[in-house]
Amino acid sequence: QSATWIHDRWQELAASRPDVTVEYYDHHITNQPSIILTIPGTTLPSEVVVLGGHQDSTSGSNCSNDRAPGEDDDASGIAALTEVIHVALKLNYHPARTVQFMAYAAEESGLLGSDEIARAYANQHVNVVGVLQLVMTNYKGSSGDIYLINDFTNAAQNTFLGNLVDAYLPGLVRGTTACGYPCSDHASWWSVGYAASFPFESTFSQSNPFIHSPQDTIDKSGGNAQHALKFAKLGAAYMAELAKGGVSN
Ligand code: BES
């Protein structure tokens, strides 16, 4: 159901753009498909910029009968990506490089969807120039605004992202933090050699304590998406600066 919902929503946003595709990516390892929206590049179409997050949620290991609303983990990432898509297509954005938005399947089961996609891209020698991961963007657990995860990510691209925060989101306070393990889909790309980054909502230790439970709901984030909006803006800046191109009426 989550896959169908995201597919249909992204398709709706792409309705005015026949060049933009929205496709299910069927997996061997899980029944849940991922979704990929592609904005083809104009002058450098073989160079690909990827922005992604995971579409599944969980309420923990004994979860079969519990609700798993997954507001922060990771509806907040999918919403931020969806807003970047919304704005880009509304402005008739045509990137020089190809931009792909990905809603990964089965992250909570062990990064299954992103692992299969990243390996397939590596096997096909797809020239992915950068990957941005948006997971858990709406719980402001720390005093700062955006924390760059500095393990299983690319140091040079993290510096680039820090510069984007300073240039496009002046006034925001940024920091760094670490997961300590391959905690989300960025690690799938990192492990096959692509440059991946993961801007995060707080320090690792102060992140949303309600994830992976029926309590992962929007009231824990003040009932609004103000924190997630910073990540949508950063995602838009990342896309615009890395894929370049322009907008038109
Ligand atoms: N969003 C979490 C990972 C996370 C949790 C990052 C807290 C930073 C702070 C992610 O969706 C998740 O739950 N990942 C799994 C990964 C595992 C299945 C490989 C996890 O952490 O258990």
Residues whose N, C-alpha, C, O or C-beta is under 5 A from the ligand:
A	BS01	BES	D73 E107 E108 S109 G110 L111 V135 M136 P182 C183 S184 F204 S207
